[in-house]
Amino acid sequence: MKVQIFLIGLILFMSTTSCGYDASFATKMVYVSGLSYCQADQILNDKCGKATDQVRNTYKMDVEYAMDNGKSVNSITMAVLKSDNDKQYFVGFSGTRETSQLIAEIAESFPRSYEIHPEIGEAKVMDYFYQRYLDDFRDPFLQKIKEIIKGNPSYGITFTGHSLGGAMTVHAAADFILSGIDTNRKVQIYSFGQPRVGDHKFIDGFASKVSGFYRVTHSKDIVAHIPPCITDLHDGCTESGILPFYPYHAPQEIWYNEDSSSYTQCSTKEGEDPTCSNSNALNDSVDDHLKYLGLPISGLTSYPASLEELLKA
């Protein structure tokens, strides 16, 4: 009898503590990512249209902090929210807003050493995402997140963002983990339409310390294949070889079909699963980048989202 009680208790414990992709939770993260497209003062004053209404009124999240990087070109916003219902903090970054920003991202798409955490080895990352995080957000983010989370030691942290925001949130999550700010804190990542951020050494340096890394892709989204990976003749994208840099995604990819009515949970070990979105790498779509889980992720706020227009120009 005691053995049966123990087994029942163990099953209940595992069912309440196991990790895995949660589509309903992902929808919340679409709205948090969408909210981040707003300017900081609009976020703080609840003036971000549908995103504010959903995040504040439906999901009962509190805005803890928001900041803009103060750039006229390369404008990026970060927001930190809290949900007592989910027992979570959320860190979101905005995606690309302007044509000039997109041009800068392309112009600065070259690799560089990941210098802030040399302990993970000779990792390399894409310059634009790394430099924007390092110059514009790192110091205030690390300072504020320490202050914000100390009041709720049992709350987890979810990092999220769409497009450029997905790359930025990966850098923030990696830095938070590798800086050892709170090693007991559960950390997860939900990114949407995220470009490749670095090589496999960068990913391997922190991903094992994340309780869940869910890189959500939508059908033929073109941005998920930028910058292009290095392929071989047999296995698709490869993580190493004779070249100096091999851009590589982190697992686990969650690949939604065209109308977002179903999704595939791709390989948990390989970030570049050839049976998922990489199967469409030569048949990309801009439209698929603009909607996630059926929602116009960059158009959920009162901020005039220009992403759709600039990508179709």
C-alpha positions as CSV (number, residue, x, y, z in Angstrom):
1,M,0.0,0.0,0.0
2,K,2.8,2.4,0.9
3,V,4.5,1.6,-2.4
4,Q,1.3,2.4,-4.3
5,I,0.9,5.7,-2.5
6,F,4.5,6.6,-3.2
7,L,4.1,5.8,-6.9
8,I,0.9,7.9,-7.2
9,G,2.6,10.8,-5.5
10,L,5.6,10.5,-7.8
11,I,3.4,10.5,-10.9
12,L,1.5,13.6,-9.6
13,F,4.8,15.3,-8.9
14,M,6.2,14.6,-12.3
15,S,3.0,15.8,-14.0
16,T,3.1,19.1,-12.2
17,T,6.9,19.7,-12.7
18,S,7.5,18.4,-16.2
19,C,8.4,20.8,-18.9
20,G,7.2,21.0,-22.4
21,Y,5.8,23.3,-25.1
22,D,2.5,24.9,-24.1
23,A,0.5,26.3,-27.0
24,S,-1.8,28.4,-24.7
25,F,1.2,29.8,-23.0
26,A,2.8,30.6,-26.3
27,T,-0.3,32.7,-27.3
28,K,0.4,34.8,-24.2
29,M,4.0,35.2,-25.3
30,V,2.8,36.4,-28.7
31,Y,0.9,39.2,-27.0
32,V,3.9,40.0,-24.8
33,S,6.1,40.1,-27.8
34,G,3.6,42.3,-29.6
35,L,3.4,44.7,-26.7
36,S,7.1,45.1,-26.9
37,Y,6.7,46.7,-30.3
38,C,5.2,49.7,-28.5
39,Q,7.4,52.6,-27.1
40,A,8.3,52.4,-23.4
41,D,6.1,55.3,-22.3
42,Q,3.1,53.8,-24.1
43,I,3.7,50.4,-22.5
44,L,3.9,52.0,-19.0
45,N,0.8,54.1,-19.6
46,D,-1.3,51.2,-21.0
47,K,-1.6,52.7,-24.5
48,C,-0.7,49.8,-26.7
49,G,-4.1,48.9,-28.1
50,K,-5.1,45.2,-28.3
51,A,-1.8,44.1,-26.8
52,T,-2.4,46.2,-23.6
53,D,-5.9,45.0,-23.3
54,Q,-5.0,41.3,-23.6
55,V,-1.8,41.4,-21.4
56,R,-3.2,43.7,-18.7
57,N,-6.9,42.8,-18.6
58,T,-7.2,39.3,-19.8
59,Y,-3.9,37.8,-18.6
60,K,-3.7,40.1,-15.5
61,M,0.0,40.9,-16.0
62,D,1.7,43.9,-14.4
63,V,4.2,46.0,-16.2
64,E,7.3,46.2,-14.0
65,Y,9.6,48.1,-16.3
66,A,10.0,49.3,-19.9
67,M,12.8,51.1,-21.6
68,D,13.7,52.3,-25.1
69,N,17.3,52.3,-26.3
70,G,17.0,55.9,-27.3
71,K,18.1,55.4,-30.9
72,S,16.3,57.1,-33.8
73,V,17.7,54.4,-36.1
74,N,17.9,50.9,-34.6
75,S,15.1,51.7,-32.2
76,I,14.4,48.8,-29.8
77,T,12.2,48.5,-26.7
78,M,12.4,46.1,-23.8
79,A,9.6,45.4,-21.4
80,V,9.5,43.4,-18.1
81,L,6.1,42.1,-16.9
82,K,4.9,39.9,-14.0
83,S,2.0,37.5,-13.7
84,D,1.1,36.3,-10.2
85,N,-1.3,33.8,-11.8
86,D,1.5,32.2,-13.8
87,K,4.1,32.9,-11.1
88,Q,6.3,34.2,-13.9
89,Y,8.2,37.3,-15.0
90,F,8.4,38.0,-18.7
91,V,11.1,39.8,-20.6
92,G,10.2,40.9,-24.1
93,F,12.0,42.8,-26.9
94,S,10.7,44.5,-29.9
95,G,11.3,43.4,-33.5
96,T,12.4,45.4,-36.5
97,R,10.4,48.6,-36.9
98,E,11.9,50.6,-39.7
99,T,13.5,50.1,-43.2
100,S,16.7,51.8,-42.0
101,Q,16.9,49.3,-39.1
102,L,16.5,46.4,-41.5
103,I,19.3,47.8,-43.7
104,A,21.5,48.1,-40.6
105,E,20.7,44.5,-39.6
106,I,21.7,43.2,-43.1
107,A,24.9,45.4,-43.2
108,E,26.1,44.2,-39.8
109,S,25.3,40.5,-40.5
110,F,28.8,39.3,-39.8
111,P,30.2,37.1,-37.0
112,R,32.2,38.2,-34.0
113,S,33.5,36.6,-30.8
114,Y,31.2,36.3,-27.9
115,E,33.4,38.2,-25.5
116,I,31.3,38.8,-22.5
117,H,31.4,35.2,-21.4
118,P,34.7,33.7,-22.6
119,E,34.2,30.8,-20.2
120,I,32.0,29.0,-22.8
121,G,34.9,28.8,-25.3
122,E,35.4,30.3,-28.7
123,A,31.8,31.0,-29.4
124,K,30.7,33.4,-32.2
125,V,27.6,35.4,-32.7
126,M,26.1,37.8,-35.2
127,D,27.4,41.3,-34.7
128,Y,24.2,43.4,-35.0
129,F,22.2,41.5,-32.3
130,Y,25.1,41.2,-30.0
131,Q,26.2,44.8,-30.2
132,R,22.7,46.2,-29.7
133,Y,22.2,44.1,-26.6
134,L,25.7,44.9,-25.3
135,D,25.6,48.7,-26.0
136,D,21.9,49.4,-25.4
137,F,20.5,47.0,-22.9
138,R,23.0,44.9,-21.0
139,D,23.8,47.1,-18.0
140,P,20.2,48.4,-17.3
141,F,18.7,45.0,-17.9
142,L,21.0,43.1,-15.5
143,Q,20.6,45.9,-12.9
144,K,16.8,46.1,-13.1
145,I,16.1,42.3,-13.4
146,K,18.0,41.7,-10.1
147,E,15.8,44.3,-8.4
148,I,12.6,43.2,-9.9
149,I,12.8,39.4,-9.3
150,K,14.2,39.4,-5.7
151,G,10.7,39.8,-4.2
152,N,9.4,36.5,-5.7
153,P,12.2,33.9,-5.5
154,S,9.9,31.1,-6.7
155,Y,8.8,32.8,-9.9
156,G,10.3,31.7,-13.2
157,I,11.4,34.0,-16.0
158,T,10.3,33.6,-19.6
159,F,12.2,35.5,-22.3
160,T,10.3,36.2,-25.5
161,G,10.4,38.3,-28.7
162,H,9.6,38.2,-32.4
163,S,12.1,38.5,-35.2
164,L,14.9,40.8,-34.1
165,G,13.3,40.7,-30.7
166,G,13.8,36.9,-30.6
167,A,17.5,37.4,-31.2
168,M,17.7,40.1,-28.5
169,T,15.9,37.9,-26.0
170,V,18.2,35.0,-26.6
171,H,21.1,37.3,-25.7
172,A,19.4,38.5,-22.6
173,A,18.6,35.0,-21.5
174,A,22.1,33.7,-22.1
175,D,23.6,36.6,-20.3
176,F,21.2,36.2,-17.3
177,I,22.1,32.5,-17.0
178,L,25.9,32.8,-17.6
179,S,26.2,35.7,-15.2
180,G,24.9,33.5,-12.4
181,I,22.4,36.0,-11.2
182,D,20.0,33.4,-9.9
183,T,21.0,29.8,-10.5
184,N,17.9,28.4,-8.9
185,R,15.5,30.4,-11.1
186,K,13.6,28.5,-13.8
187,V,14.3,30.1,-17.1
188,Q,12.6,29.5,-20.4
189,I,12.6,31.0,-23.9
190,Y,9.7,31.4,-26.3
191,S,10.9,33.1,-29.5
192,F,8.9,33.7,-32.7
193,G,10.4,34.0,-36.2
194,Q,13.9,34.3,-34.7
195,P,16.9,34.6,-37.0
196,R,20.1,32.6,-36.3
197,V,21.9,34.3,-33.4
198,G,25.3,32.5,-33.3
199,D,27.1,29.2,-33.7
200,H,26.6,25.9,-31.9
201,K,29.3,26.8,-29.3
202,F,27.2,29.8,-28.3
203,I,24.0,27.7,-28.0
204,D,25.8,24.9,-26.2
205,G,27.2,27.3,-23.7
206,F,23.9,28.1,-22.1
207,A,21.0,26.1,-23.6
208,S,21.4,23.1,-21.2
209,K,20.7,25.5,-18.3
210,V,17.3,26.6,-19.8
211,S,14.3,24.6,-18.6
212,G,12.7,25.1,-22.1
213,F,13.8,26.7,-25.3
214,Y,11.0,26.9,-27.8
215,R,11.8,28.5,-31.1
216,V,8.5,28.9,-32.8
217,T,8.4,29.1,-36.6
218,H,5.5,29.6,-38.9
219,S,5.3,27.6,-42.1
220,K,7.7,29.2,-44.6
221,D,8.9,32.2,-42.5
222,I,11.9,33.6,-44.3
223,V,13.5,35.2,-41.2
224,A,14.0,31.8,-39.6
225,H,16.6,31.1,-42.3
226,I,18.6,34.3,-41.9
227,P,21.6,34.3,-41.9
228,P,21.7,31.1,-44.0
229,C,23.2,28.1,-42.4
230,I,26.1,26.2,-44.0
231,T,24.9,23.0,-45.7
232,D,26.5,19.8,-46.8
233,L,25.3,17.5,-49.5
234,H,23.6,15.0,-47.2
235,D,22.4,16.2,-43.9
236,G,21.4,19.9,-44.5
237,C,22.7,22.5,-42.1
238,T,25.9,21.6,-40.4
239,E,27.4,23.0,-37.2
240,S,31.1,22.8,-37.9
241,G,33.8,22.3,-40.5
242,I,36.7,24.2,-42.1
243,L,34.9,27.6,-42.4
244,P,35.3,30.2,-39.6
245,F,31.6,30.5,-38.8
246,Y,28.6,28.2,-39.0
247,P,25.3,29.9,-38.0
248,Y,23.2,27.4,-36.1
249,H,19.8,27.4,-34.4
250,A,19.0,26.1,-31.0
251,P,16.5,23.3,-30.4
252,Q,13.6,22.9,-29.9
253,E,11.9,24.2,-33.0
254,I,8.0,24.3,-32.9
255,W,6.9,24.4,-36.5
256,Y,3.3,25.6,-37.2
257,N,1.5,24.9,-40.4
258,E,0.2,27.7,-42.7
259,D,-3.1,28.4,-40.9
260,S,-1.6,27.7,-37.5
261,S,-4.1,24.9,-36.9
262,S,-1.5,22.4,-35.9
263,Y,2.2,22.2,-35.1
264,T,5.1,19.8,-35.2
265,Q,7.4,19.4,-32.2
266,C,10.8,19.1,-33.9
267,S,14.0,17.5,-32.7
268,T,14.9,18.1,-29.1
269,K,18.6,17.5,-29.9
270,E,19.2,19.2,-33.2
271,G,18.4,22.8,-33.8
272,E,18.4,22.4,-37.6
273,D,15.8,19.6,-38.1
274,P,15.6,19.0,-41.8
275,T,12.0,17.8,-41.6
276,C,10.7,21.0,-40.1
277,S,10.9,24.6,-41.4
278,N,14.3,23.9,-43.1
279,S,12.3,21.7,-45.5
280,N,11.0,25.1,-46.9
281,A,14.4,26.9,-46.8
282,L,14.2,27.5,-50.6
283,N,10.6,28.4,-50.6
284,D,10.4,31.2,-48.1
285,S,7.5,33.6,-47.3
286,V,7.5,37.2,-45.9
287,D,3.8,36.9,-45.0
288,D,4.4,33.9,-42.7
289,H,6.8,36.1,-40.7
290,L,4.1,38.6,-39.9
291,K,1.6,36.3,-38.2
292,Y,2.2,33.9,-35.4
293,L,-0.5,31.6,-33.9
294,G,-2.9,33.4,-36.2
295,L,-2.1,36.8,-34.7
296,P,-0.4,39.8,-36.5
297,I,2.3,39.9,-33.9
298,S,3.9,43.2,-34.9
299,G,0.5,44.9,-35.3
300,L,-1.1,44.3,-31.9
301,T,-0.3,47.7,-30.6
302,S,-1.2,51.3,-31.3
303,Y,2.4,51.8,-32.4
304,P,2.3,52.1,-36.2
305,A,3.9,48.8,-37.1
306,S,5.8,49.3,-40.4
307,L,7.3,45.8,-40.5
308,E,4.8,44.5,-43.0
309,E,5.2,47.5,-45.4
310,L,9.0,47.5,-45.2
311,L,9.3,43.8,-45.9
312,K,6.9,44.0,-48.8
313,A,8.6,47.1,-50.3
